[in-house]
Amino acid sequence: MKRIALLALSVVLLIAGAGVAPAQASPAVADDGAKVVQETWVDARTVDLQISSPALGTTGMVRLIVPSGWAAQPTRTWPVLYLLHGCCEPVDYRSWDQFTDVKAFTAAKDALVVMPTDGAAGMYTKWWNFGLWNTPDWDTFHTAEVRQIVERGYRGGTRRAVAGLSIGGYGAMAYAFKHPGMFGAAASYSGVPNTLYPGLPVWIIGILARAGVYNYLNLWGDAFGLPAIWSANNPYDHVDQLRGTALYVSCGNGQTGPLDPPNQADFLESTAEMSSRSFTDRLRTAGIPVTVDYYGAGTHSWPYWQRALHQSWPVLAGALGLPA
């Protein structure tokens, strides 16, 4: 028995020596009772959280990348960057970490990075017609449950920025307008911030079908029969609520670009560009500043989104109170 205890102690010490804490659940609880039921440290800066979520009616995953000085400064709070993934990504909440250099890029930036699941295609919204309890509510999961757990259990501060790609770009702008003041900056990379741009509802129906959701009415109902519900969730229709938020929008045109293999043109990026341009045109008409990068040739793919994160950093950093 003594030998087993010593072996267990040795394992703990080895883990600690590697800078990785043993798995344990944070005691932090959100206002609605959401809580961490499993905490798994992947390495010294990376921790995966499994959260029991009333908003989702199940558990949801989140990956955090903590600042390099997080463990050594246990009383400090840190500005928080939320990174939202796109549709139908097999590695889900891990995708920003797996497909970009975000961990190395933020190593010296003193920001806590939060990468939550959105399911296969949760659309960063409360679903309108999804069963008796009207779940999933991805908005509440991200902006209330995850946010409160990060701030109460992992020393996230109240200076926040949000960025996302594809439908995550939509999510960044939707969360910024629906929760004024929550995010100091919002960035959309190859996003669809005007969901009612001609043809976009069909595009979104295709995204849902690709994710295995064939009753698209569950999302926001029918875009033609219930346009008010779609409009209530459309950043384009609520640009005034983005006034005062630092904004960044980038997109390619879908043609094969400098970061692509040959012959990689796609229609997803060209559709995203039309939605994005209509949105930034409306912002400018309303006199709302936005930093724009319509870089021409480039597809709907990770190399461009990694570059966009780097190039948008000055906008995000300003909101986080960090050096550009």
C-alpha positions as CSV (number, residue, x, y, z in Angstrom):
1,M,0.0,0.0,0.0
2,K,2.9,2.3,0.9
3,R,4.5,1.5,-2.4
4,I,1.3,2.4,-4.3
5,A,1.0,5.7,-2.5
6,L,4.6,6.6,-3.3
7,L,4.1,5.7,-6.9
8,A,1.0,7.9,-7.1
9,L,2.9,10.7,-5.5
10,S,5.7,10.2,-8.0
11,V,3.2,10.5,-10.9
12,V,1.8,13.8,-9.5
13,L,5.3,15.2,-9.1
14,L,6.3,14.2,-12.6
15,I,3.2,15.9,-14.0
16,A,3.9,19.0,-11.9
17,G,7.5,19.0,-13.1
18,A,6.4,19.0,-16.7
19,G,4.2,22.0,-15.9
20,V,0.9,20.2,-16.3
21,A,-1.6,20.0,-13.5
22,P,-3.5,16.8,-12.6
23,A,-7.0,16.6,-14.0
24,Q,-9.5,18.2,-11.7
25,A,-12.7,20.2,-11.9
26,S,-12.7,23.9,-11.2
27,P,-15.3,24.8,-8.5
28,A,-16.5,27.8,-10.6
29,V,-20.2,27.7,-11.3
30,A,-22.1,29.9,-13.7
31,D,-25.3,31.7,-12.7
32,D,-27.5,29.1,-14.2
33,G,-25.6,26.2,-12.6
34,A,-23.3,25.4,-15.5
35,K,-20.0,23.9,-14.2
36,V,-16.8,22.1,-15.1
37,V,-17.2,18.4,-14.7
38,Q,-13.8,17.5,-16.2
39,E,-10.6,19.5,-16.5
40,T,-7.8,18.0,-18.5
41,W,-4.4,19.7,-18.9
42,V,-2.9,18.9,-22.2
43,D,0.3,20.8,-21.6
44,A,1.5,23.6,-19.4
45,R,-0.6,26.2,-21.2
46,T,-3.5,24.2,-22.6
47,V,-6.5,22.9,-20.7
48,D,-9.7,21.3,-22.0
49,L,-12.9,21.8,-20.0
50,Q,-16.0,19.7,-20.2
51,I,-18.9,21.8,-19.0
52,S,-22.3,20.6,-17.9
53,S,-24.5,23.2,-19.6
54,P,-28.2,23.9,-18.9
55,A,-28.2,26.1,-22.1
56,L,-27.2,23.1,-24.3
57,G,-29.0,20.4,-22.3
58,T,-25.8,18.4,-22.4
59,T,-22.1,19.0,-21.9
60,G,-20.0,21.2,-24.1
61,M,-16.2,21.4,-24.6
62,V,-13.9,24.4,-24.3
63,R,-10.1,24.6,-24.8
64,L,-8.2,27.4,-23.0
65,I,-4.7,28.5,-23.8
66,V,-3.5,30.3,-20.8
67,P,-0.8,33.0,-20.8
68,S,2.8,32.0,-20.2
69,G,2.8,33.7,-16.8
70,W,-0.6,32.3,-15.7
71,A,0.7,29.7,-13.2
72,A,3.4,31.9,-11.8
73,Q,1.0,34.8,-11.1
74,P,-2.0,33.2,-9.3
75,T,-3.7,36.5,-8.3
76,R,-3.6,38.2,-11.7
77,T,-6.5,38.4,-14.1
78,W,-6.0,38.4,-17.8
79,P,-7.7,39.9,-20.9
80,V,-9.6,37.3,-22.8
81,L,-9.6,36.6,-26.5
82,Y,-12.5,34.3,-27.8
83,L,-11.8,32.4,-31.0
84,L,-14.8,30.9,-32.8
85,H,-14.5,28.0,-35.3
86,G,-16.5,27.4,-38.4
87,C,-18.9,24.7,-39.6
88,C,-18.4,21.0,-39.7
89,E,-14.9,20.9,-38.3
90,P,-14.1,17.4,-37.1
91,V,-11.7,18.6,-34.4
92,D,-14.3,21.2,-33.2
93,Y,-13.1,23.3,-30.3
94,R,-9.5,22.2,-30.9
95,S,-9.3,23.5,-34.4
96,W,-7.7,26.9,-33.9
97,D,-5.0,25.2,-31.8
98,Q,-4.5,22.4,-34.3
99,F,-4.6,24.4,-37.6
100,T,-2.9,27.7,-36.7
101,D,0.0,28.9,-34.6
102,V,-2.2,30.6,-32.1
103,K,-0.4,29.1,-29.1
104,A,3.0,30.3,-30.3
105,F,1.5,33.6,-31.5
106,T,0.0,34.4,-28.1
107,A,2.9,33.0,-26.0
108,A,4.2,36.5,-25.1
109,K,0.9,38.4,-25.4
110,D,-0.6,38.1,-21.9
111,A,-4.0,37.1,-23.2
112,L,-6.1,34.1,-22.1
113,V,-7.5,32.4,-25.3
114,V,-10.9,30.7,-25.1
115,M,-11.9,28.3,-27.9
116,P,-15.4,26.9,-27.3
117,T,-17.3,24.3,-29.2
118,D,-20.2,25.3,-31.4
119,G,-21.1,21.8,-32.3
120,A,-21.1,20.8,-36.0
121,A,-23.0,24.0,-36.9
122,G,-24.6,25.6,-33.9
123,M,-24.5,29.0,-35.7
124,Y,-23.7,30.8,-32.4
125,T,-27.3,31.4,-31.6
126,K,-30.3,30.3,-29.6
127,W,-32.2,27.9,-31.9
128,W,-35.7,29.0,-32.4
129,N,-37.7,25.8,-32.8
130,F,-35.7,23.0,-31.3
131,G,-37.9,20.9,-29.1
132,L,-39.8,21.6,-25.9
133,W,-37.0,23.3,-24.0
134,N,-35.8,25.4,-27.0
135,T,-32.2,24.1,-26.7
136,P,-29.5,24.4,-27.8
137,D,-28.8,28.0,-26.8
138,W,-25.3,28.5,-28.0
139,D,-25.4,32.2,-27.2
140,T,-26.0,31.6,-23.5
141,F,-23.4,28.8,-23.4
142,H,-20.7,31.1,-24.8
143,T,-21.5,34.5,-23.5
144,A,-22.8,33.6,-20.1
145,E,-21.8,30.1,-19.0
146,V,-18.4,29.8,-20.5
147,R,-17.6,33.5,-19.8
148,Q,-18.6,33.2,-16.1
149,I,-16.6,30.0,-15.6
150,V,-13.5,31.5,-17.3
151,E,-13.8,34.6,-15.2
152,R,-14.6,32.9,-11.9
153,G,-12.4,29.8,-12.2
154,Y,-9.5,30.6,-14.6
155,R,-8.8,34.3,-13.9
156,G,-10.2,35.8,-17.1
157,G,-10.7,39.5,-16.9
158,T,-13.4,41.8,-18.1
159,R,-11.5,43.1,-21.2
160,R,-12.6,40.9,-24.0
161,A,-12.3,40.5,-27.7
162,V,-13.9,38.0,-30.1
163,A,-12.9,36.7,-33.5
164,G,-14.1,34.0,-35.7
165,L,-14.0,32.4,-39.1
166,S,-16.8,31.5,-41.5
167,I,-19.9,31.1,-39.3
168,G,-17.7,31.9,-36.4
169,G,-17.2,35.3,-38.1
170,Y,-20.9,35.7,-38.0
171,G,-20.9,34.6,-34.4
172,A,-18.3,37.3,-33.5
173,M,-20.4,40.1,-34.9
174,A,-23.7,38.6,-33.6
175,Y,-22.4,38.4,-30.0
176,A,-20.9,41.9,-30.3
177,F,-24.2,43.5,-31.3
178,K,-26.4,41.3,-29.0
179,H,-24.3,42.0,-26.0
180,P,-23.1,45.7,-26.3
181,G,-20.0,46.4,-24.2
182,M,-19.2,42.7,-23.6
183,F,-16.5,42.7,-26.3
184,G,-14.3,45.7,-27.0
185,A,-13.4,44.3,-30.4
186,A,-14.9,41.9,-32.9
187,A,-13.3,40.4,-36.0
188,S,-14.8,38.3,-38.8
189,Y,-12.6,36.3,-41.1
190,S,-14.4,35.0,-44.2
191,G,-17.6,35.4,-42.3
192,V,-21.3,35.9,-43.2
193,P,-22.3,39.0,-41.2
194,N,-25.3,39.6,-43.5
195,T,-27.3,36.4,-43.3
196,L,-30.2,37.9,-45.3
197,Y,-28.0,38.9,-48.3
198,P,-29.6,37.4,-51.4
199,G,-28.8,33.7,-51.5
200,L,-27.4,33.5,-48.0
201,P,-30.3,31.8,-46.4
202,V,-29.9,28.9,-48.9
203,W,-26.2,28.9,-48.2
204,I,-26.9,28.6,-44.5
205,I,-29.4,25.8,-45.2
206,G,-26.6,24.0,-47.0
207,I,-24.3,24.5,-44.1
208,L,-26.8,22.9,-41.7
209,A,-27.4,20.0,-44.1
210,R,-23.7,19.4,-44.4
211,A,-23.7,19.1,-40.5
212,G,-26.6,16.7,-40.6
213,V,-29.3,19.1,-39.7
214,Y,-32.0,18.6,-42.4
215,N,-34.9,20.5,-40.7
216,Y,-33.4,24.0,-41.2
217,L,-36.6,25.5,-39.7
218,N,-35.2,24.6,-36.3
219,L,-32.6,27.4,-36.5
220,W,-34.6,30.6,-37.1
221,G,-37.6,29.3,-39.0
222,D,-38.2,30.1,-42.7
223,A,-36.3,33.2,-43.9
224,F,-39.2,34.2,-46.2
225,G,-42.1,33.3,-43.9
226,L,-40.4,34.6,-40.7
227,P,-38.0,37.3,-41.8
228,A,-38.3,39.1,-38.4
229,I,-36.6,36.2,-36.6
230,W,-33.8,36.2,-39.2
231,S,-33.4,39.9,-39.0
232,A,-33.3,39.8,-35.2
233,N,-30.2,37.6,-35.5
234,N,-28.5,39.5,-38.4
235,P,-25.6,41.8,-37.6
236,Y,-26.3,43.7,-40.9
237,D,-29.6,44.8,-39.5
238,H,-28.1,46.0,-36.2
239,V,-25.0,47.9,-37.1
240,D,-25.9,50.8,-34.7
241,Q,-25.4,48.4,-31.8
242,L,-21.8,47.9,-32.9
243,R,-21.0,51.6,-32.6
244,G,-18.1,51.9,-30.2
245,T,-16.8,48.3,-30.8
246,A,-13.5,48.1,-32.7
247,L,-14.3,46.1,-35.8
248,Y,-12.2,44.1,-38.3
249,V,-13.5,42.3,-41.4
250,S,-11.4,40.3,-43.9
251,C,-12.2,38.0,-46.8
252,G,-10.9,36.6,-50.1
253,N,-12.7,36.2,-53.3
254,G,-12.6,32.4,-53.6
255,Q,-10.0,32.3,-56.4
256,T,-6.8,30.3,-55.9
257,G,-4.5,32.5,-53.9
258,P,-0.9,32.6,-52.7
259,L,-1.5,30.3,-49.7
260,D,-3.4,27.6,-51.8
261,P,-2.3,24.6,-53.7
262,P,-3.1,24.9,-57.4
263,N,-6.7,24.9,-58.6
264,Q,-8.4,25.4,-55.2
265,A,-11.0,28.0,-56.1
266,D,-14.3,27.7,-54.1
267,F,-17.7,29.3,-53.9
268,L,-17.8,29.5,-50.1
269,E,-15.3,32.3,-50.0
270,S,-16.9,34.3,-52.8
271,T,-20.3,34.1,-51.0
272,A,-18.7,35.2,-47.8
273,E,-17.1,38.1,-49.5
274,M,-20.5,39.4,-50.8
275,S,-22.0,39.1,-47.4
276,S,-19.0,40.8,-45.8
277,R,-18.9,43.6,-48.3
278,S,-22.6,44.4,-47.9
279,F,-22.0,44.5,-44.1
280,T,-19.0,46.8,-44.2
281,D,-20.7,49.1,-46.7
282,R,-23.6,49.5,-44.3
283,L,-21.2,50.2,-41.4
284,R,-19.5,52.9,-43.4
285,T,-22.9,54.4,-44.5
286,A,-23.8,54.6,-40.8
287,G,-20.4,56.2,-40.0
288,I,-19.1,53.3,-37.9
289,P,-15.4,52.7,-38.3
290,V,-14.2,49.3,-39.5
291,T,-10.8,48.0,-40.5
292,V,-11.2,46.0,-43.8
293,D,-9.0,43.6,-45.7
294,Y,-10.5,42.3,-48.9
295,Y,-7.3,40.7,-50.1
296,G,-8.4,39.3,-53.4
297,A,-7.4,35.8,-54.3
298,G,-7.7,33.3,-51.5
299,T,-10.0,30.4,-50.5
300,H,-12.1,29.4,-47.5
301,S,-9.2,27.8,-45.6
302,W,-7.0,27.9,-42.5
303,P,-3.8,29.5,-43.9
304,Y,-5.8,32.7,-44.6
305,W,-7.5,32.6,-41.2
306,Q,-4.1,32.3,-39.4
307,R,-2.8,35.3,-41.4
308,A,-6.0,37.2,-40.6
309,L,-5.5,36.6,-36.9
310,H,-2.0,38.1,-37.1
311,Q,-3.1,41.0,-39.2
312,S,-6.1,41.8,-37.0
313,W,-4.1,41.7,-33.8
314,P,-3.6,45.5,-33.5
315,V,-7.4,45.9,-33.5
316,L,-7.9,43.1,-31.0
317,A,-5.0,44.1,-28.8
318,G,-6.3,47.6,-28.5
319,A,-9.5,46.3,-26.9
320,L,-7.6,44.0,-24.7
321,G,-5.3,46.7,-23.4
322,L,-2.2,44.9,-24.9
323,P,0.6,46.1,-27.1
324,A,-0.1,45.8,-30.8
